[in-house]
């Protein structure tokens, strides 16, 4: 029997009733790194890690006491040099002829098992994560399909609206222009008649017809421009806003107005539309200046980072914007109308010049550049217009 223990490819340890080692085969001694006979008489705890000592006392002994046999228990031994050795342990309790009990431990090193368990655990975790990602992808796919359906609905509505606007533009261009031309023609004929043949009331009425038809002609022209604006657009290009503002200011310079312009960023946009945009803004600043006060229009710029998604909830992507501020010390207006001033044909003062389309067109240009325009004002203290325009499209 002892010869077999000497040759077996596993460790064999025999313990007495005091848990003292009374025998180790050569495999066990080599596994633990001890010289032959060194461990004889020592307690079994000397070859166990701390956790395995606790497990040995709380699990192995109760199992042996119940059935005298334990199979495939996982323990970690500790060699003389401190190396941790994972093993599978089979144990059996036997008694000799005198009735003394001995515990036989068979130790099988399982260096690869731990690695396999870790790999299996990693594979399981990877599979669980893949399933989780798959569930997330399915949810995202469902959301994408819903968004796609909503987008298709919005595109369809926009197409219908665009078709209606084109039809409205044709009505303005032809159906309204024709009767207006006849009114102007008749008014011109009447103006050629000797005025002394007209009563004062008739003269005033004729002048009123001429003024109204002239204003109506301008209104139709501007509305036609507004509603056909989307169909006419040249390619975007790099636009130096400092140069563009300087070009715009040249059309509004006068002795009573001072323009203070700081260095402005360069953006990618439609140069013609941007000239139109700042033309409307500067025109308003000049048109609504205070009497007997030196007018100052300040234009400053900076680069800021903002979320490009303006209406989509819980969606974020920060990009760089040119922040342009145009402020004046003009007559201003009640700030409660800061949204209304961008409406089509909206005029806070019905007696002011123009038809109230400039800021509507300005907003349209800003939105076509995926930007934002805001206004703040106080009566008698001036108005500040803030623009956010993406640096790139």
Wavefront OBJ file of the C-alpha trace (Angstrom):
o trace
v 0.000 0.000 0.000
v 2.782 2.371 0.902
v 4.518 1.590 -2.393
v 1.397 2.643 -4.255
v 1.228 5.901 -2.247
v 4.864 6.575 -3.141
v 4.070 6.352 -6.856
v 0.574 7.872 -7.090
v 0.291 11.094 -9.183
v -1.361 13.046 -6.386
v -0.768 14.061 -2.814
v -1.715 11.740 0.029
v -1.799 13.018 3.619
v -2.764 11.069 6.721
v -3.953 12.903 9.857
v -4.491 11.543 13.350
v -7.325 12.519 15.661
v -5.463 15.704 16.659
v -5.178 16.842 13.042
v -1.470 16.171 13.117
v 0.298 14.975 9.999
v 1.519 11.414 10.419
v 2.269 10.670 6.791
v 2.849 12.465 3.442
v 3.738 10.784 0.215
v 6.580 12.261 -1.886
v 4.148 13.978 -4.275
v 2.583 15.954 -1.392
v 5.987 16.929 0.021
v 7.227 18.112 -3.386
v 3.958 19.945 -4.009
v 4.337 21.854 -0.739
v 8.085 22.358 -1.151
v 9.145 20.648 2.057
v 12.010 18.228 2.588
v 11.026 14.640 3.438
v 9.808 14.233 7.025
v 9.719 17.955 7.901
v 5.915 18.129 8.185
v 5.539 14.932 10.210
v 4.032 15.772 13.606
v 2.870 19.260 12.580
v -0.758 20.268 12.462
v -2.503 20.283 9.106
v -3.057 24.071 9.293
v 0.607 24.615 8.407
v -0.084 23.684 4.799
v -3.345 25.651 4.438
v -4.069 29.293 3.670
v -6.034 31.227 6.276
v -9.302 30.950 4.347
v -8.783 27.212 3.817
v -8.119 26.712 7.541
v -11.529 28.219 8.315
v -13.155 26.132 5.597
v -11.381 23.006 6.890
v -12.800 23.503 10.374
v -16.318 24.688 9.481
v -17.106 22.537 6.438
v -14.826 19.535 6.045
v -15.165 18.156 9.575
v -18.994 18.402 9.649
v -19.160 16.629 6.279
v -16.830 13.852 7.497
v -18.765 13.532 10.755
v -21.997 13.000 8.857
v -20.823 10.618 6.183
v -17.132 9.853 6.739
v -16.549 10.862 3.139
v -16.050 14.119 1.228
v -15.415 14.509 -2.483
v -14.212 17.314 -4.729
v -13.792 20.018 -2.130
v -11.901 23.032 -3.371
v -9.080 24.242 -1.130
v -6.000 26.361 -1.454
v -2.750 25.051 0.024
v 0.227 27.186 0.913
v 3.742 25.960 0.158
v 6.774 26.535 2.341
v 7.700 29.524 0.132
v 4.194 31.012 0.388
v 2.977 29.991 -3.064
v -0.772 29.377 -3.201
v -1.702 25.981 -4.656
v -5.309 25.298 -5.709
v -6.308 21.671 -5.152
v -9.315 19.398 -5.227
v -9.561 17.392 -2.013
v -11.128 13.987 -1.451
v -11.250 12.880 2.195
v -12.221 9.695 4.004
v -12.186 8.761 7.700
v -11.111 5.302 8.758
v -10.397 3.586 12.064
v -7.691 1.046 12.791
v -8.060 -2.124 14.827
v -7.629 -0.232 18.083
v -10.450 2.142 17.203
v -8.238 5.164 16.586
v -9.548 7.321 13.762
v -7.432 8.644 10.911
v -8.320 11.092 8.140
v -6.911 10.443 4.699
v -6.637 13.415 2.335
v -6.084 13.006 -1.386
v -4.836 16.236 -3.004
v -5.102 16.848 -6.766
v -3.550 20.131 -8.019
v -5.915 22.065 -10.298
v -3.806 24.951 -11.549
v -5.751 25.098 -14.819
v -9.166 24.763 -13.220
v -8.981 28.220 -11.690
v -8.025 29.642 -15.050
v -10.852 27.727 -16.719
v -13.320 28.955 -14.120
v -12.186 32.534 -14.637
v -12.432 32.137 -18.400
v -15.866 30.572 -18.031
v -16.964 33.379 -15.731
v -15.597 35.964 -18.157
v -17.415 34.234 -21.017
v -20.629 34.205 -19.008
v -20.282 37.888 -18.188
v -19.521 38.654 -21.833
v -22.602 36.696 -22.899
v -24.755 38.530 -20.349
v -23.393 41.866 -21.539
v -24.023 40.848 -25.148
v -27.618 39.961 -24.271
v -27.980 43.258 -22.444
v -26.539 45.144 -25.399
v -28.845 43.209 -27.690
v -31.830 44.230 -25.562
v -30.609 47.823 -25.621
v -30.164 47.630 -29.392
v -33.692 46.301 -29.770
v -35.026 49.187 -27.690
v -32.955 51.640 -29.696
v -34.182 50.064 -32.923
v -37.778 50.473 -31.788
v -37.103 54.083 -30.834
v -35.383 54.646 -34.172
v -38.372 53.237 -36.030
v -40.690 55.523 -34.071
v -38.446 58.507 -34.762
v -38.247 57.515 -38.423
v -42.035 57.412 -38.647
v -42.293 60.776 -36.903
v -39.625 62.221 -39.184
v -41.450 60.919 -42.251
v -44.654 62.520 -41.008
v -42.902 65.834 -40.411
v -41.208 65.734 -43.820
v -44.574 65.037 -45.454
v -46.146 67.945 -43.590
v -43.258 70.216 -44.524
v -43.558 69.219 -48.168
v -47.269 70.005 -48.110
v -46.572 73.327 -46.449
v -43.859 74.122 -48.960
v -46.219 73.342 -51.840
v -48.837 75.617 -50.293
v -46.283 78.403 -49.897
v -45.241 78.040 -53.526
v -48.876 78.274 -54.557
v -49.311 81.324 -52.337
v -46.232 82.873 -53.922
v -47.739 82.387 -57.365
v -50.964 84.016 -56.185
v -48.999 87.006 -54.899
v -46.934 87.225 -58.059
v -49.850 87.166 -60.485
v -53.367 87.309 -59.040
v -52.672 90.240 -56.687
v -50.251 92.112 -58.894
v -52.681 92.395 -61.823
v -55.507 94.322 -60.090
v -52.896 96.469 -58.372
v -51.403 97.416 -61.726
v -54.861 98.475 -62.918
v -55.380 100.619 -59.827
v -52.013 102.293 -60.381
v -52.812 102.850 -64.047
v -56.170 104.460 -63.285
v -54.613 106.602 -60.562
v -51.925 107.760 -62.999
v -54.592 108.708 -65.553
v -56.540 110.640 -62.939
v -53.392 112.469 -61.786
v -52.925 113.785 -65.313
v -56.292 115.553 -65.156
v -56.187 119.265 -64.171
v -56.248 119.407 -60.388
v -58.422 122.548 -60.412
v -61.257 120.381 -61.622
v -61.000 118.257 -58.460
v -62.537 119.060 -55.133
v -60.189 119.077 -52.150
v -61.771 115.862 -50.956
v -61.177 114.255 -54.339
v -57.555 115.417 -54.366
v -56.972 113.932 -50.922
v -58.676 110.727 -51.961
v -56.548 110.401 -55.075
v -53.351 110.978 -53.110
v -54.512 108.367 -50.602
v -55.106 105.858 -53.400
v -51.617 106.494 -54.780
v -49.995 106.097 -51.332
v -51.976 102.956 -50.529
v -51.243 101.343 -53.883
v -47.546 102.171 -53.537
v -47.451 100.606 -50.071
v -49.431 97.597 -51.286
v -47.009 97.146 -54.175
v -44.088 97.153 -51.721
v -45.947 94.745 -49.436
v -46.615 92.292 -52.266
v -42.994 92.542 -53.413
v -41.646 91.854 -49.912
v -44.080 88.998 -49.267
v -43.130 87.427 -52.566
v -39.476 87.734 -51.559
v -40.200 86.168 -48.161
v -42.159 83.179 -49.442
v -39.787 82.454 -52.325
v -36.717 82.903 -50.143
v -36.191 79.167 -49.585
v -36.111 78.360 -53.293
v -33.220 80.722 -54.073
v -29.890 80.000 -52.416
v -26.289 79.973 -53.529
v -23.534 77.761 -52.101
v -22.115 78.348 -48.622
v -18.638 79.764 -48.233
v -16.233 81.005 -45.588
v -17.438 84.432 -44.449
v -15.338 86.833 -42.371
v -18.022 88.560 -40.305
v -15.739 91.509 -39.529
v -15.411 92.303 -43.238
v -19.087 91.613 -43.865
v -20.187 93.994 -41.072
v -17.838 96.683 -42.406
v -19.441 96.310 -45.831
v -22.914 96.578 -44.287
v -22.066 99.615 -42.161
v -20.981 101.523 -45.270
v -24.654 101.695 -46.299
v -25.783 103.228 -42.982
v -22.966 105.554 -41.935
v -23.960 109.131 -41.137
v -22.636 111.927 -38.882
v -25.179 111.189 -36.140
v -24.416 107.478 -35.779
v -21.329 105.738 -34.410
v -20.637 102.062 -35.016
v -18.339 100.289 -32.527
v -17.250 96.946 -33.984
v -14.948 94.437 -32.299
v -13.211 91.539 -34.018
v -15.756 88.970 -35.169
v -15.340 85.263 -35.990
v -15.302 83.668 -39.414
v -18.140 81.258 -40.172
v -19.318 79.093 -43.053
v -22.558 80.452 -44.491
v -24.336 82.153 -47.347
v -22.701 85.529 -47.828
v -25.671 87.137 -49.578
v -28.098 86.029 -46.877
v -25.771 87.184 -44.092
v -25.475 90.614 -45.740
v -29.258 90.710 -45.827
v -29.443 89.644 -42.165
v -27.133 92.317 -40.787
v -28.613 94.868 -43.161
v -32.021 94.406 -41.509
v -30.528 94.555 -38.008
v -28.534 97.733 -38.656
v -31.462 99.291 -40.513
v -33.650 98.820 -37.433
v -30.950 100.225 -35.148
v -30.725 103.342 -37.335
v -34.455 103.674 -37.977
v -35.472 103.508 -34.318
v -32.829 105.806 -32.825
v -33.741 108.490 -30.301
v -33.978 112.097 -31.374
v -31.364 114.555 -30.084
v -29.193 111.694 -28.816
v -25.970 110.512 -30.403
v -26.720 107.022 -31.647
v -24.259 104.246 -30.857
v -24.517 100.771 -32.363
v -22.113 98.240 -30.802
v -21.334 94.944 -32.512
v -19.247 92.339 -30.678
v -18.515 88.673 -31.178
v -17.102 85.608 -29.464
v -16.963 81.827 -29.895
v -19.053 79.711 -27.509
v -19.919 76.026 -27.200
v -23.625 75.177 -27.338
v -25.828 72.119 -27.797
v -26.733 71.908 -31.481
v -30.041 70.141 -30.712
v -32.501 72.944 -30.026
v -35.789 71.021 -29.935
v -34.900 67.321 -29.508
v -35.171 66.376 -25.794
v -32.332 64.498 -24.068
v -30.071 64.836 -27.099
v -26.718 66.567 -26.788
v -23.901 67.421 -29.132
v -21.884 70.506 -28.351
v -20.387 72.487 -31.218
v -18.809 75.916 -31.583
v -21.007 78.888 -32.401
v -20.252 82.492 -33.273
v -22.075 84.621 -30.706
v -22.795 88.024 -32.246
v -24.337 90.810 -30.151
v -25.802 93.903 -31.845
v -26.889 96.545 -29.324
v -28.057 100.125 -29.701
v -29.173 103.011 -27.496
v -32.356 103.661 -29.456
v -35.969 103.999 -28.397
v -36.287 100.327 -27.430
v -39.587 98.563 -26.771
v -41.449 96.686 -24.068
v -39.582 93.414 -23.546
v -42.830 91.432 -23.436
v -42.871 91.744 -27.242
v -39.390 90.232 -27.704
v -40.879 87.182 -29.491
v -43.597 89.004 -31.433
v -41.187 91.342 -33.223
v -39.981 88.400 -35.334
v -43.497 87.707 -36.634
v -44.439 88.295 -40.259
v -45.695 91.878 -40.847
v -45.440 92.568 -37.097
v -44.934 96.252 -36.271
v -45.055 97.566 -32.716
v -45.485 101.109 -34.074
v -47.975 101.131 -36.980
v -46.811 104.619 -37.994
v -43.141 103.668 -38.360
v -41.697 103.249 -41.860
v -41.562 99.813 -43.471
v -44.053 96.952 -43.447
v -42.663 94.842 -40.578
v -40.979 92.090 -42.546
v -37.297 92.803 -41.815
v -36.919 90.895 -38.536
v -39.039 88.018 -39.870
v -36.632 87.649 -42.762
v -33.674 88.013 -40.374
v -34.995 85.145 -38.256
v -35.553 83.043 -41.380
v -31.926 83.577 -42.428
v -30.617 82.677 -38.966
v -32.694 79.496 -38.847
v -31.502 78.514 -42.324
v -27.991 78.642 -40.863
v -29.164 76.382 -37.958
v -28.769 79.305 -35.599
v -30.743 81.188 -32.964
v -31.775 84.849 -32.710
v -33.027 86.553 -29.535
v -33.966 90.106 -28.589
v -33.905 92.002 -25.288
v -35.040 95.604 -24.885
v -36.190 98.355 -22.530
v -38.176 101.414 -23.574
v -35.877 104.415 -23.872
v -32.732 102.360 -23.239
v -32.182 100.519 -26.504
v -32.299 97.007 -27.879
v -29.873 94.083 -27.887
v -30.061 91.390 -30.571
v -28.072 88.207 -29.883
v -27.244 85.748 -32.661
v -25.828 82.236 -32.401
v -24.481 81.016 -35.746
v -22.582 77.703 -36.143
v -18.971 78.160 -37.201
v -19.438 75.362 -39.728
v -22.514 73.914 -41.390
l 1 2 3 4 5 6 7 8 9 10 11 12 13 14 15 16 17 18 19 20 21 22 23 24 25 26 27 28 29 30 31 32 33 34 35 36 37 38 39 40 41 42 43 44 45 46 47 48 49 50 51 52 53 54 55 56 57 58 59 60 61 62 63 64 65 66 67 68 69 70 71 72 73 74 75 76 77 78 79 80 81 82 83 84 85 86 87 88 89 90 91 92 93 94 95 96 97 98 99 100 101 102 103 104 105 106 107 108 109 110 111 112 113 114 115 116 117 118 119 120 121 122 123 124 125 126 127 128 129 130 131 132 133 134 135 136 137 138 139 140 141 142 143 144 145 146 147 148 149 150 151 152 153 154 155 156 157 158 159 160 161 162 163 164 165 166 167 168 169 170 171 172 173 174 175 176 177 178 179 180 181 182 183 184 185 186 187 188 189 190 191 192 193 194 195 196 197 198 199 200 201 202 203 204 205 206 207 208 209 210 211 212 213 214 215 216 217 218 219 220 221 222 223 224 225 226 227 228 229 230 231 232 233 234 235 236 237 238 239 240 241 242 243 244 245 246 247 248 249 250 251 252 253 254 255 256 257 258 259 260 261 262 263 264 265 266 267 268 269 270 271 272 273 274 275 276 277 278 279 280 281 282 283 284 285 286 287 288 289 290 291 292 293 294 295 296 297 298 299 300 301 302 303 304 305 306 307 308 309 310 311 312 313 314 315 316 317 318 319 320 321 322 323 324 325 326 327 328 329 330 331 332 333 334 335 336 337 338 339 340 341 342 343 344 345 346 347 348 349 350 351 352 353 354 355 356 357 358 359 360 361 362 363 364 365 366 367 368 369 370 371 372 373 374 375 376 377 378 379 380 381 382 383 384 385 386 387 388 389 390 391 392 393
